[in-house]
């Protein structure tokens, strides 16, 4: 793996405060010294990593539009917070560089924005009949490829040690971005998103800030639920983009781009406003909870 800085002073303070809390020691004074000062917003994919698409839009473009809008909303609402973007245009950024940006900036939060997608499935059907050499009537089979367009909802991930057989299509899709990087074997010690043993590698690097990440993820999902979104829950998964994060970090899937209704929603002004407001409210609630 690349030599990415893992711990910073604020991170040590959070761990220390948590330990004092477990021991029942008054930590109010220490907690007041900790402030959310820097948030890194990561627009998923970008550049050559951008094949996931709906009927008329791509995940990378929707994620970027949402990330930039969220960043501006944070800057307008939380004047004391600095916002850093991992990308602000259609650029390919390797996964390890995204989290390195956050670690090097000593960020207090890392939020990665993505759109969900359903995997392609195949079905065989009879397109007609013919006769074999013996003159017997036999069916002609063809294969039809499609994906579910009815699945919808929102879910938020944190870095965890999910079991190998629980690495679903969404996680494999997000981690597959590694293959687009030059020298990916060197960068990730030979990581292969389709290799069960590689899931173990990521689980060993699971986010140290599990409790804080889960808290932020739940706040995000709660806000989505408040506006009527379908709740697919908070999940712990072996995600390369969140591994080695030196701060609370989440990846949120803001909707299914494979669902025409959700694609329209995510591209609309009303949808963009609602999604980014949900994320802002969750960030504000988290900020209040850790700073008091």
PAKOLKE-5555 format. One record per residue (C-alpha): x, y, z; residue in three letters; residue number from 0. Coordinates in steps of 0.001 Angstrom, whole numbers. Example, Ala and Ser with C-alpha at 12.3 -4.5 7.8 and 13.67 -1.06 7.14 Angstrom:
BEGIN
NODE,12300,-4500,7800,ALA,0
NODE,13670,-1060,7140,SER,1
This chain:
BEGIN
NODE,0,0,0,UNK,0
NODE,1053,3583,-497,UNK,1
NODE,2446,5258,2584,UNK,2
NODE,-679,7216,3528,UNK,3
NODE,-695,9095,6859,UNK,4
NODE,-3201,7465,9183,UNK,5
NODE,-3395,9484,12394,UNK,6
NODE,-3447,13161,13224,UNK,7
NODE,-3728,15141,16495,UNK,8
NODE,-7509,15548,16255,UNK,9
NODE,-7833,11814,15665,UNK,10
NODE,-5843,11054,18811,UNK,11
NODE,-8049,13465,20746,UNK,12
NODE,-11237,11692,19612,UNK,13
NODE,-9847,8302,20671,UNK,14
NODE,-8747,9727,24031,UNK,15
NODE,-12151,11337,24656,UNK,16
NODE,-13928,8082,23764,UNK,17
NODE,-11720,6173,26205,UNK,18
NODE,-12478,8641,28988,UNK,19
NODE,-16183,8302,28276,UNK,20
NODE,-16004,4535,28615,UNK,21
NODE,-14201,4950,31927,UNK,22
NODE,-16896,7356,33129,UNK,23
NODE,-14528,10324,33357,UNK,24
NODE,-15950,13801,32720,UNK,25
NODE,-14853,14764,29212,UNK,26
NODE,-16864,17960,28678,UNK,27
NODE,-13842,20237,28801,UNK,28
NODE,-11862,18100,26371,UNK,29
NODE,-14822,17721,24013,UNK,30
NODE,-15226,21481,23841,UNK,31
NODE,-11696,21749,22499,UNK,32
NODE,-12508,19579,19485,UNK,33
NODE,-14111,21267,16472,UNK,34
NODE,-15070,20082,12996,UNK,35
NODE,-12812,22283,10902,UNK,36
NODE,-12276,20463,7595,UNK,37
NODE,-14571,18254,5537,UNK,38
NODE,-13454,16409,2405,UNK,39
NODE,-16180,15695,-146,UNK,40
NODE,-15455,12976,-2655,UNK,41
NODE,-17434,12764,-5907,UNK,42
NODE,-17293,9079,-6807,UNK,43
NODE,-15578,7845,-9967,UNK,44
NODE,-14667,10336,-12723,UNK,45
NODE,-12709,10367,-15966,UNK,46
NODE,-12133,6883,-17391,UNK,47
NODE,-13865,5423,-14329,UNK,48
NODE,-17403,6290,-15350,UNK,49
NODE,-19239,3485,-17134,UNK,50
NODE,-22193,3299,-14727,UNK,51
NODE,-25118,5136,-16277,UNK,52
NODE,-28878,5441,-16400,UNK,53
NODE,-31013,6233,-19431,UNK,54
NODE,-29401,9632,-20020,UNK,55
NODE,-26922,10431,-17230,UNK,56
NODE,-23815,8908,-15694,UNK,57
NODE,-23057,8216,-12049,UNK,58
NODE,-19831,10213,-12198,UNK,59
NODE,-21646,13344,-13407,UNK,60
NODE,-24504,13099,-10898,UNK,61
NODE,-22045,12453,-8067,UNK,62
NODE,-19956,15474,-9059,UNK,63
NODE,-22976,17769,-9323,UNK,64
NODE,-24148,16633,-5891,UNK,65
NODE,-20689,16956,-4317,UNK,66
NODE,-20139,20494,-5618,UNK,67
NODE,-23598,21564,-4487,UNK,68
NODE,-23086,20051,-1037,UNK,69
NODE,-19717,21774,-716,UNK,70
NODE,-21210,25171,-1476,UNK,71
NODE,-24057,24524,950,UNK,72
NODE,-21576,23697,3723,UNK,73
NODE,-19496,26789,2964,UNK,74
NODE,-22597,28998,3063,UNK,75
NODE,-24042,27421,6229,UNK,76
NODE,-20958,26542,8279,UNK,77
NODE,-18618,29493,7934,UNK,78
NODE,-16015,27981,10253,UNK,79
NODE,-15648,24791,8192,UNK,80
NODE,-13227,24378,5288,UNK,81
NODE,-14390,22212,2367,UNK,82
NODE,-11965,20272,180,UNK,83
NODE,-13045,18367,-2940,UNK,84
NODE,-11213,15299,-4220,UNK,85
NODE,-12246,16378,-7720,UNK,86
NODE,-14119,19345,-9202,UNK,87
NODE,-14295,18170,-12811,UNK,88
NODE,-14387,14962,-14839,UNK,89
NODE,-11022,13705,-13625,UNK,90
NODE,-9958,10185,-12658,UNK,91
NODE,-8587,10116,-9111,UNK,92
NODE,-7207,6773,-7800,UNK,93
NODE,-8941,5525,-4683,UNK,94
NODE,-5827,5677,-2516,UNK,95
NODE,-5272,9318,-3515,UNK,96
NODE,-8800,10284,-2470,UNK,97
NODE,-8317,9214,1126,UNK,98
NODE,-4734,10559,1081,UNK,99
NODE,-6155,14002,277,UNK,100
NODE,-8263,13779,3422,UNK,101
NODE,-5454,12427,5598,UNK,102
NODE,-2951,15017,4402,UNK,103
NODE,-5460,17815,5016,UNK,104
NODE,-6053,16508,8546,UNK,105
NODE,-9755,16410,7681,UNK,106
NODE,-12370,15777,10341,UNK,107
NODE,-14899,14112,8005,UNK,108
NODE,-14734,12292,4672,UNK,109
NODE,-17940,11930,2646,UNK,110
NODE,-17959,10005,-630,UNK,111
NODE,-21000,10448,-2886,UNK,112
NODE,-22164,7766,-5324,UNK,113
NODE,-25206,6533,-7241,UNK,114
NODE,-26307,2927,-6924,UNK,115
NODE,-26892,558,-9819,UNK,116
NODE,-28356,-2889,-10378,UNK,117
NODE,-26223,-5608,-11979,UNK,118
NODE,-27043,-6869,-15463,UNK,119
NODE,-28757,-10258,-15580,UNK,120
NODE,-29419,-12576,-18522,UNK,121
NODE,-32487,-14593,-19492,UNK,122
NODE,-32895,-17140,-22258,UNK,123
NODE,-35983,-17082,-24422,UNK,124
NODE,-37329,-18892,-27460,UNK,125
NODE,-37183,-16636,-30508,UNK,126
NODE,-38537,-19221,-32971,UNK,127
NODE,-38178,-22791,-34164,UNK,128
NODE,-36143,-24690,-36698,UNK,129
NODE,-35609,-28297,-37647,UNK,130
NODE,-32546,-30370,-36904,UNK,131
NODE,-30834,-32794,-39260,UNK,132
NODE,-33401,-35449,-38429,UNK,133
NODE,-36229,-33104,-39321,UNK,134
NODE,-37365,-32690,-35710,UNK,135
NODE,-38736,-29286,-34692,UNK,136
NODE,-36458,-27635,-32095,UNK,137
NODE,-36533,-24189,-30445,UNK,138
NODE,-34068,-21395,-31226,UNK,139
NODE,-32791,-19847,-28009,UNK,140
NODE,-31483,-16329,-27628,UNK,141
NODE,-30191,-14437,-24608,UNK,142
NODE,-31632,-11164,-23421,UNK,143
NODE,-29578,-8907,-21160,UNK,144
NODE,-31280,-6471,-18809,UNK,145
NODE,-31202,-5001,-15314,UNK,146
NODE,-33854,-4272,-12737,UNK,147
NODE,-35278,-782,-13122,UNK,148
NODE,-37596,-973,-10121,UNK,149
NODE,-35063,-1198,-7284,UNK,150
NODE,-34762,2079,-5412,UNK,151
NODE,-33658,3621,-2129,UNK,152
NODE,-30656,5003,-296,UNK,153
NODE,-27935,3332,1743,UNK,154
NODE,-24775,4498,3447,UNK,155
NODE,-21604,2466,3965,UNK,156
NODE,-18791,2633,6487,UNK,157
NODE,-15537,714,6357,UNK,158
NODE,-15897,-2613,8086,UNK,159
NODE,-15006,-6277,8005,UNK,160
NODE,-18031,-7754,6256,UNK,161
NODE,-17792,-11464,5571,UNK,162
NODE,-16370,-12442,2204,UNK,163
NODE,-19657,-13915,977,UNK,164
NODE,-21395,-10654,1861,UNK,165
NODE,-19418,-8588,-661,UNK,166
NODE,-22348,-7697,-2913,UNK,167
NODE,-22403,-6280,-6420,UNK,168
NODE,-22360,-2658,-5238,UNK,169
NODE,-19167,-3163,-3226,UNK,170
NODE,-17435,-5048,-6041,UNK,171
NODE,-18405,-2251,-8427,UNK,172
NODE,-16972,477,-6195,UNK,173
NODE,-13754,-1443,-5501,UNK,174
NODE,-13315,-2339,-9190,UNK,175
NODE,-12131,1227,-9797,UNK,176
NODE,-8768,-16,-8544,UNK,177
NODE,-8226,-1858,-11829,UNK,178
NODE,-8199,1455,-13713,UNK,179
NODE,-5197,2723,-11767,UNK,180
NODE,-1642,2415,-13012,UNK,181
NODE,389,13,-10857,UNK,182
NODE,-2709,-1006,-8883,UNK,183
NODE,-963,-4172,-7661,UNK,184
NODE,1783,-2045,-6140,UNK,185
NODE,-668,493,-4706,UNK,186
NODE,-2865,-2132,-3062,UNK,187
NODE,-484,-5036,-2481,UNK,188
NODE,-2052,-7074,-5268,UNK,189
NODE,-5646,-6386,-4245,UNK,190
NODE,-8230,-8047,-6502,UNK,191
NODE,-11884,-7007,-5972,UNK,192
NODE,-13051,-10471,-7113,UNK,193
NODE,-10663,-12397,-4878,UNK,194
NODE,-12149,-13461,-1498,UNK,195
NODE,-8748,-13160,180,UNK,196
NODE,-8554,-9496,-803,UNK,197
NODE,-11649,-8733,1274,UNK,198
NODE,-9628,-9889,4268,UNK,199
NODE,-6912,-7343,3409,UNK,200
NODE,-9405,-4501,3546,UNK,201
NODE,-10972,-5813,6747,UNK,202
NODE,-7560,-5690,8428,UNK,203
NODE,-7352,-2002,7460,UNK,204
NODE,-10887,-1259,8674,UNK,205
NODE,-11578,2271,9725,UNK,206
NODE,-10361,3037,13240,UNK,207
NODE,-13210,5519,13553,UNK,208
NODE,-15935,2893,13300,UNK,209
NODE,-18216,4287,16013,UNK,210
NODE,-18067,7857,14728,UNK,211
NODE,-18531,6733,11125,UNK,212
NODE,-21582,4675,12057,UNK,213
NODE,-23015,7645,13923,UNK,214
NODE,-22647,9946,10917,UNK,215
NODE,-24001,7286,8559,UNK,216
NODE,-27103,6805,10718,UNK,217
NODE,-27708,10555,10846,UNK,218
NODE,-27535,10660,7043,UNK,219
NODE,-29994,7777,6678,UNK,220
NODE,-32333,9352,9246,UNK,221
NODE,-32456,12545,7176,UNK,222
NODE,-33197,10588,4011,UNK,223
NODE,-36042,8815,5803,UNK,224
NODE,-37478,12134,6998,UNK,225
NODE,-38077,13217,3386,UNK,226
NODE,-39621,9889,2404,UNK,227
NODE,-36717,8040,771,UNK,228
NODE,-36661,4240,847,UNK,229
NODE,-34249,3211,3599,UNK,230
NODE,-31779,472,2649,UNK,231
NODE,-29868,1011,5878,UNK,232
NODE,-26339,1537,7144,UNK,233
NODE,-23887,-1199,6260,UNK,234
NODE,-20304,-2059,7114,UNK,235
NODE,-18434,-3201,4017,UNK,236
NODE,-14865,-3650,2817,UNK,237
NODE,-14557,-520,691,UNK,238
NODE,-11137,474,-613,UNK,239
NODE,-11990,4181,-747,UNK,240
NODE,-12720,4231,3008,UNK,241
NODE,-9889,1966,4119,UNK,242
NODE,-7088,3789,5956,UNK,243
NODE,-9242,6820,6631,UNK,244
NODE,-7794,8835,9509,UNK,245
NODE,-11187,10312,10348,UNK,246
NODE,-14888,9337,10403,UNK,247
NODE,-15674,8382,6797,UNK,248
NODE,-18798,7326,4912,UNK,249
NODE,-19859,6453,1385,UNK,250
NODE,-23479,7306,615,UNK,251
NODE,-25453,5947,-2337,UNK,252
NODE,-27954,8727,-3041,UNK,253
NODE,-30234,6650,-5289,UNK,254
NODE,-30380,4080,-8088,UNK,255
NODE,-29378,5499,-11442,UNK,256
NODE,-30756,2286,-12974,UNK,257
NODE,-34231,3329,-11791,UNK,258
NODE,-35686,5927,-14245,UNK,259
NODE,-37677,7629,-11489,UNK,260
NODE,-34670,7981,-9196,UNK,261
NODE,-32467,9052,-12105,UNK,262
NODE,-34914,11890,-12812,UNK,263
NODE,-35019,12770,-9100,UNK,264
NODE,-31232,12893,-8713,UNK,265
NODE,-30867,15091,-11804,UNK,266
NODE,-33691,17468,-10914,UNK,267
NODE,-33280,20755,-9070,UNK,268
NODE,-35735,19613,-6387,UNK,269
NODE,-33952,16301,-5946,UNK,270
NODE,-30525,17882,-5743,UNK,271
NODE,-31760,20373,-3185,UNK,272
NODE,-33366,17671,-1058,UNK,273
NODE,-30385,15302,-1163,UNK,274
NODE,-27813,17971,-274,UNK,275
NODE,-30030,19416,2456,UNK,276
NODE,-30296,15939,3998,UNK,277
NODE,-26507,15601,3992,UNK,278
NODE,-26017,19094,5415,UNK,279
NODE,-28477,18476,8263,UNK,280
NODE,-26720,15206,9115,UNK,281
NODE,-23336,16953,9154,UNK,282
NODE,-24698,19755,11343,UNK,283
NODE,-26211,17254,13780,UNK,284
NODE,-22962,15298,13934,UNK,285
NODE,-20950,18502,14409,UNK,286
NODE,-23134,19562,17343,UNK,287
NODE,-22906,16118,18946,UNK,288
NODE,-19097,15968,18945,UNK,289
NODE,-18407,19600,19776,UNK,290
NODE,-20599,19874,22871,UNK,291
